[in-house]
Amino acid sequence: MGFTKITIIFLSFITIMVASTTAVVYEVGDSQGWIIGNIDYSQWASTKNFHVNDILVFNYNNKCHNVMQVTKQEYESCTITNPIATFNTGKDSITLRAYGDYYYVCGIPGHCQIGQKFHINIVGTSSQGSANVVASPLCFMLLITIIAIPEFCFFLTF
């Protein structure tokens, strides 16, 4: 019976360690950054497997470019009238907070039309929520561990 309690605690600890994975940081355009020219950003994005809490880093010259998160319609038409968000520091970090589609373009006239744009999709269901999905297994296993520790301590006293 004592072996079972030790096993439960050990497995709980391992599960917590595995469940607490870290986000992946993606530099958009890799070493070339967010520029116009020889980069196919749609191709770049298609080679990645994005998840909730991953981080996109846009590196660029902020005198020549910016980053706008836009709707699907604005993305497809390259006509930006009401961006969801605009970034212009030259080193922008954007955390992907939820499942769904994300559309990014450079808002400088003409840049979107010549390919400075990309779309990603993080697959999930709306009932799963966002960051809470990542935390749910962790919280559950933490609860089991907290419940098991007093029993384990009681076992050790005998």
C-alpha positions as a Markdown table, in Angstrom:
| # | Residue | x | y | z |
|---|---|---|---|---|
| 1 | Met | 0.0 | 0.0 | 0.0 |
| 2 | Gly | 2.9 | 2.4 | 0.8 |
| 3 | Phe | 4.4 | 1.6 | -2.6 |
| 4 | Thr | 1.2 | 2.8 | -4.3 |
| 5 | Lys | 1.3 | 6.2 | -2.5 |
| 6 | Ile | 4.9 | 6.7 | -3.5 |
| 7 | Thr | 4.1 | 5.8 | -7.0 |
| 8 | Ile | 1.2 | 8.2 | -7.1 |
| 9 | Ile | 3.4 | 11.1 | -5.8 |
| 10 | Phe | 6.2 | 10.3 | -8.2 |
| 11 | Leu | 3.8 | 10.1 | -11.2 |
| 12 | Ser | 2.1 | 13.3 | -10.1 |
| 13 | Phe | 5.5 | 15.1 | -10.0 |
| 14 | Ile | 6.5 | 13.7 | -13.5 |
| 15 | Thr | 3.1 | 14.8 | -14.9 |
| 16 | Ile | 3.5 | 18.3 | -13.5 |
| 17 | Met | 7.0 | 18.6 | -15.1 |
| 18 | Val | 5.7 | 17.3 | -18.5 |
| 19 | Ala | 2.6 | 19.5 | -18.4 |
| 20 | Ser | 4.4 | 22.7 | -17.7 |
| 21 | Thr | 6.0 | 23.0 | -21.1 |
| 22 | Thr | 7.3 | 26.3 | -22.2 |
| 23 | Ala | 6.2 | 28.4 | -25.1 |
| 24 | Val | 8.2 | 28.4 | -28.4 |
| 25 | Val | 9.6 | 31.7 | -29.6 |
| 26 | Tyr | 9.5 | 32.2 | -33.4 |
| 27 | Glu | 11.5 | 34.9 | -35.1 |
| 28 | Val | 9.3 | 35.8 | -38.0 |
| 29 | Gly | 11.4 | 35.4 | -41.2 |
| 30 | Asp | 14.1 | 33.7 | -39.1 |
| 31 | Ser | 17.4 | 35.5 | -39.4 |
| 32 | Gln | 16.2 | 37.8 | -42.2 |
| 33 | Gly | 13.5 | 39.2 | -40.0 |
| 34 | Trp | 10.4 | 41.2 | -41.2 |
| 35 | Ile | 11.4 | 42.7 | -44.5 |
| 36 | Ile | 10.3 | 42.9 | -48.1 |
| 37 | Gly | 12.3 | 40.8 | -50.6 |
| 38 | Asn | 13.3 | 37.2 | -50.8 |
| 39 | Ile | 11.1 | 35.9 | -48.0 |
| 40 | Asp | 7.8 | 34.0 | -48.6 |
| 41 | Tyr | 6.2 | 34.5 | -45.2 |
| 42 | Ser | 3.3 | 32.2 | -46.0 |
| 43 | Gln | 5.8 | 29.5 | -46.7 |
| 44 | Trp | 7.8 | 30.4 | -43.6 |
| 45 | Ala | 4.6 | 30.1 | -41.5 |
| 46 | Ser | 3.5 | 26.8 | -43.1 |
| 47 | Thr | 6.7 | 25.1 | -41.8 |
| 48 | Lys | 5.9 | 25.9 | -38.2 |
| 49 | Asn | 3.5 | 24.3 | -35.7 |
| 50 | Phe | 2.1 | 27.1 | -33.6 |
| 51 | His | 0.4 | 26.6 | -30.2 |
| 52 | Val | -1.3 | 28.8 | -27.7 |
| 53 | Asn | 1.2 | 30.8 | -25.7 |
| 54 | Asp | 3.9 | 30.7 | -28.4 |
| 55 | Ile | 5.5 | 34.0 | -29.1 |
| 56 | Leu | 6.1 | 35.7 | -32.5 |
| 57 | Val | 9.1 | 38.1 | -32.6 |
| 58 | Phe | 9.1 | 40.6 | -35.4 |
| 59 | Asn | 12.5 | 42.2 | -36.0 |
| 60 | Tyr | 12.6 | 45.1 | -38.5 |
| 61 | Asn | 13.6 | 48.7 | -39.2 |
| 62 | Asn | 10.7 | 50.7 | -37.8 |
| 63 | Lys | 11.3 | 53.5 | -40.2 |
| 64 | Cys | 10.5 | 51.2 | -43.1 |
| 65 | His | 8.0 | 48.7 | -41.7 |
| 66 | Asn | 5.4 | 48.0 | -39.0 |
| 67 | Val | 3.3 | 45.0 | -38.0 |
| 68 | Met | -0.5 | 44.9 | -38.1 |
| 69 | Gln | -2.8 | 42.2 | -37.0 |
| 70 | Val | -5.8 | 42.3 | -39.3 |
| 71 | Thr | -9.0 | 40.5 | -40.2 |
| 72 | Lys | -9.1 | 37.9 | -42.9 |
| 73 | Gln | -10.8 | 40.3 | -45.3 |
| 74 | Glu | -8.1 | 43.0 | -44.7 |
| 75 | Tyr | -5.4 | 40.3 | -45.1 |
| 76 | Glu | -6.8 | 39.0 | -48.4 |
| 77 | Ser | -7.4 | 42.5 | -49.9 |
| 78 | Cys | -4.3 | 44.2 | -48.4 |
| 79 | Thr | -6.7 | 47.1 | -47.6 |
| 80 | Ile | -6.2 | 47.9 | -43.9 |
| 81 | Thr | -8.8 | 50.2 | -42.5 |
| 82 | Asn | -9.3 | 48.9 | -39.0 |
| 83 | Pro | -6.4 | 46.8 | -37.8 |
| 84 | Ile | -6.9 | 44.6 | -34.7 |
| 85 | Ala | -3.5 | 45.8 | -33.4 |
| 86 | Thr | -0.6 | 47.8 | -34.7 |
| 87 | Phe | 3.0 | 47.4 | -33.6 |
| 88 | Asn | 5.9 | 49.6 | -34.6 |
| 89 | Thr | 8.9 | 49.3 | -32.2 |
| 90 | Gly | 11.1 | 47.3 | -34.6 |
| 91 | Lys | 11.3 | 44.4 | -32.1 |
| 92 | Asp | 7.8 | 43.4 | -31.3 |
| 93 | Ser | 6.9 | 40.2 | -29.3 |
| 94 | Ile | 3.4 | 39.0 | -29.7 |
| 95 | Thr | 2.0 | 36.1 | -27.6 |
| 96 | Leu | -0.6 | 33.9 | -29.3 |
| 97 | Arg | -3.2 | 33.8 | -26.5 |
| 98 | Ala | -6.0 | 31.7 | -28.0 |
| 99 | Tyr | -6.9 | 29.2 | -30.7 |
| 100 | Gly | -7.9 | 30.5 | -34.1 |
| 101 | Asp | -6.7 | 32.4 | -37.1 |
| 102 | Tyr | -4.1 | 35.2 | -36.9 |
| 103 | Tyr | -3.4 | 37.4 | -39.9 |
| 104 | Tyr | -0.3 | 39.7 | -40.0 |
| 105 | Val | 0.7 | 42.3 | -42.6 |
| 106 | Cys | 3.0 | 45.2 | -42.9 |
| 107 | Gly | 0.8 | 48.3 | -43.0 |
| 108 | Ile | 3.2 | 50.4 | -45.2 |
| 109 | Pro | 1.5 | 51.0 | -48.5 |
| 110 | Gly | 2.5 | 48.3 | -51.1 |
| 111 | His | 4.3 | 46.0 | -48.7 |
| 112 | Cys | 1.3 | 43.6 | -48.1 |
| 113 | Gln | 0.7 | 43.5 | -51.9 |
| 114 | Ile | 4.2 | 42.2 | -52.5 |
| 115 | Gly | 4.1 | 39.5 | -49.9 |
| 116 | Gln | 4.9 | 41.0 | -46.5 |
| 117 | Lys | 2.1 | 39.1 | -44.8 |
| 118 | Phe | 1.2 | 35.7 | -43.4 |
| 119 | His | -1.6 | 33.8 | -41.8 |
| 120 | Ile | -1.4 | 31.1 | -39.1 |
| 121 | Asn | -4.0 | 28.9 | -37.5 |
| 122 | Ile | -3.9 | 27.4 | -34.1 |
| 123 | Val | -6.2 | 24.5 | -34.0 |
| 124 | Gly | -8.5 | 23.9 | -31.1 |
| 125 | Thr | -12.1 | 24.3 | -30.1 |
| 126 | Ser | -13.7 | 27.4 | -28.6 |
| 127 | Ser | -15.0 | 25.3 | -25.7 |
| 128 | Gln | -11.3 | 24.6 | -24.8 |
| 129 | Gly | -10.6 | 28.2 | -24.1 |
| 130 | Ser | -7.1 | 29.6 | -24.4 |
| 131 | Ala | -4.3 | 29.5 | -21.8 |
| 132 | Asn | -6.5 | 27.7 | -19.4 |
| 133 | Val | -6.2 | 24.5 | -21.5 |
| 134 | Val | -2.5 | 24.5 | -20.8 |
| 135 | Ala | -3.0 | 25.0 | -17.1 |
| 136 | Ser | -5.9 | 22.5 | -16.6 |
| 137 | Pro | -3.8 | 19.3 | -16.5 |
| 138 | Leu | -1.2 | 21.1 | -14.4 |
| 139 | Cys | -3.8 | 22.3 | -11.9 |
| 140 | Phe | -5.4 | 18.8 | -11.7 |
| 141 | Met | -2.1 | 17.1 | -11.0 |
| 142 | Leu | -1.0 | 19.7 | -8.6 |
| 143 | Leu | -4.2 | 19.1 | -6.7 |
| 144 | Ile | -3.6 | 15.4 | -6.6 |
| 145 | Thr | -0.1 | 16.0 | -5.4 |
| 146 | Ile | -1.3 | 18.3 | -2.6 |
| 147 | Ile | -3.8 | 15.7 | -1.5 |
| 148 | Ala | -1.3 | 12.9 | -1.6 |
| 149 | Ile | 1.5 | 14.6 | 0.4 |
| 150 | Pro | -0.2 | 14.5 | 3.8 |
| 151 | Glu | -1.0 | 10.8 | 3.3 |
| 152 | Phe | 2.6 | 10.2 | 2.3 |
| 153 | Cys | 3.9 | 12.0 | 5.4 |
| 154 | Phe | 1.5 | 9.9 | 7.5 |
| 155 | Phe | 2.8 | 6.8 | 5.8 |
| 156 | Leu | 6.4 | 7.7 | 6.6 |
| 157 | Thr | 5.7 | 8.1 | 10.4 |
| 158 | Phe | 4.9 | 4.4 | 10.5 |
